Amino acid sequence: METIRAYLERKHEELRLLDACLRSPLHFAGPRSVDEVIKSKFQITAALRAEHALHDWKATETAWSHSRCPVSGPFAFRYDYQRADLEVRGPSFYAPEDVGACETIYTSSGMAAISALLLASAHAIGKADLLVLPGSYGETLELVRSYARHLRLIAVENPLDRALAASTSARILLLDSCIDATAFEAILRCASPALDLLVFDTTCFASRSGRIRRVLRWARRRDIPVVMVRSHTKLDSLGAEYGRLGSAVFVRWDENAPRAGRARCERLPAETRNAIRLLGGAALPAHFPPYVGTAAYHMLTKKRVAAILRNGRRTARYFASELAAWPAELNFTHGLYVTLGATRFLDEAAARRAAEDMSDDLSRKGFPIRHAGSFGFDFAATEWFHNSASDQYSVRVAIPDLPTALWDDLSTAIARWWATHQLELVEG
């Protein structure tokens, strides 16, 4: 268990890391409360963005001045009009030993990365089966159904070895980090999958997570080309939502080894860059957090994610006991959030209203909880959630980086609120 004192000391280290990136540091004193941590962190990141804009005022969208290359901390950029040819030099968000030789393309968001990749596959791969597991991210599936008609969605369920067997069609597996833990582990037990490409959405895993290493080892042993897509807005900015940023990382295995589908995939990076150019989805230099890449950053990120996962395991056990009468999803492989359902049907509007009402009520009681559509914060975040497999709506509770005792108290308050307001939820 982490005490409030240890927590505040750790948060002070995070604030010092952020503050050191400013040309004119704000020199925050040690925080005395969770609310002070949250406020100070967002104040510093706002100051960082403002300072970047003032210092790099020549780095406009039209790139009218070539007198200097814009930078953001360890990242340096080169580009022409509208960043269509954006080149980025800087540290990888992933562990270097995980990705080895790779090509990274940055985008304006995680959805921009996967959208460009899947649309580019029409030219690089052509018609293909896109194998998806229950619980995959709903907007990715919506994108495929609406705009990537060359991909045939195929829902994969057990037994997976049979579902991933050889086929005459090109086959792409979408492995999403937001799926159920059981399905994720089942994939890694498949011995001989017949796949032309693995698209691995790592957004819900820490960028140096052991699960990412396991997936890459699994793919390498089976000689499957891999593209990792990610939103860096979630877990890679110390909970401050520094800016919208995504990436697609094309992992290269031994170039001399035989590989099924090599010819189909070798054009994919170039086609993805072209799709980003035409869709206007290039990354903004101002959205690269200037504090990444150092040993201190990686250590603090590791501690943050460990605290969230520890709180998440406690929450799953507690809700399984206290909210057993109501449907809930507590076994996501990432451990970053849980969802709460009602005994009767909730539509999107009812789920959204419940998320907002619960966060408002508990916030007024002094708890660090907000109605916010993301995760990885220093506060609990509630939002509506749609399960694409069951087509059911629920409320997502994103686990925060909070001291253990405080989070236990907030978990108890959430469970009591949910149990008390069931009738109101369904009647609206």
Secondary structure, 3 states (H helix, E strand, C coil): CCCHHHHHHHHHHHHHHHHCCCCCCCCCCCCCCHHHHHHHHHHHHHHHHHHHHHHCCCCCCCCCCCCCCCEECCEEEECCHHHCCCEEECCCCCCHHHHCCEEEEEECCHHHHHHHHHHHHHHHCCCEEEEECCCCCHHHHHHHHHHCCCEEEEECCCCHHHHCCCCCCEEEEEEECCCEHHHHHHHHCCCCCCCCEEEEECCCCCCCCHHHHHHHHHHHHCCCCEEEEEECCCCCCCCCCCCCCEEEEEECCCCCCCCCCHHHHCCHHHHHHHHHHHHCCECCHHHCCCCCCCHHHHHHHHHHHHHHHHHHHHHHHHHHHHCCCCCEECCECCCCEEEECCCCCCCHHHHHHHHHHHHHHHHHCCCCEEECCCCCCCCEEEEEEEECCCCEEEEEEECCCCCHHHHHHHHHHHHHHHHHCHHHHHHC
